[in-house]
Amino acid sequence: MEVLIKIVNDIIWSPVLIVLLLVAGVYFTLRTRCVQVQKLHCGLPAIVYFCLRLKGLASSHLATRLSDNKRIIWAVAFL
């Protein structure tokens, strides 16, 4: 049993794992029609704003561009 576990462990923790992860990433990217790229414009301003806010560099101009819902969602996400 230990020999079988060692063989499976050696296969999983090898370059095969990297290939499987890359194939899965490409598959799901194509399957969802690149949703992570399509929706980047929705979340990126909020991420930048709250990262700047944490550093104390955020401007009020950017805060007015974000809706109240997005501010609440991202504020909770960064807690």
C-alpha positions in Angstrom: 0.0 0.0 0.0 2.8 2.4 0.8 4.5 1.7 -2.5 1.2 2.5 -4.3 0.9 5.8 -2.4 4.5 6.7 -3.2 4.0 6.0 -6.9 0.8 8.1 -7.0 2.5 10.8 -5.0 5.5 10.9 -7.4 3.1 11.2 -10.4 1.0 13.9 -8.9 3.8 16.1 -7.6 5.7 16.1 -11.0 5.5 18.3 -14.1 2.3 16.4 -14.9 0.6 18.5 -12.2 1.7 21.7 -13.9 0.4 20.5 -17.3 -2.9 19.4 -15.8 -3.4 22.7 -14.1 -2.6 24.6 -17.3 -4.9 22.5 -19.4 -7.7 22.9 -16.8 -7.1 26.7 -16.8 -7.3 26.9 -20.6 -10.3 24.6 -20.7 -12.3 26.7 -18.2 -11.2 29.9 -19.7 -12.5 28.8 -23.1 -15.6 27.2 -21.6 -16.7 30.4 -19.8 -15.7 32.5 -22.9 -12.9 34.4 -21.0 -15.3 35.7 -18.3 -12.3 36.7 -16.1 -11.2 39.1 -18.9 -14.7 40.3 -19.8 -15.6 41.3 -16.3 -12.2 42.9 -15.4 -13.6 46.4 -15.9 -16.3 45.8 -13.3 -13.9 45.0 -10.4 -10.6 46.6 -11.2 -11.6 50.2 -10.2 -12.9 49.0 -6.9 -9.8 46.9 -6.2 -7.5 49.9 -7.1 -9.6 52.3 -4.9 -9.5 50.1 -1.8 -5.8 49.3 -2.2 -5.1 53.0 -2.4 -7.5 53.6 0.5 -5.6 51.2 2.6 -2.4 53.1 1.9 -4.2 56.5 2.5 -3.8 57.6 -1.1 -7.4 57.3 -2.4 -9.0 60.4 -3.9 -12.7 61.3 -3.5 -13.1 61.5 -7.3 -12.6 57.7 -7.7 -14.9 57.1 -4.8 -17.8 58.9 -6.5 -17.4 56.7 -9.6 -18.1 53.6 -7.6 -21.7 52.8 -6.8 -22.7 52.3 -3.1 -23.2 48.6 -3.7 -19.7 48.1 -5.1 -18.2 50.0 -2.2 -20.0 47.9 0.4 -19.1 44.6 -1.4 -15.4 45.5 -1.7 -15.2 47.0 1.8 -16.6 43.7 3.2 -14.1 41.7 1.0 -11.1 43.6 2.4 -12.2 43.2 6.1 
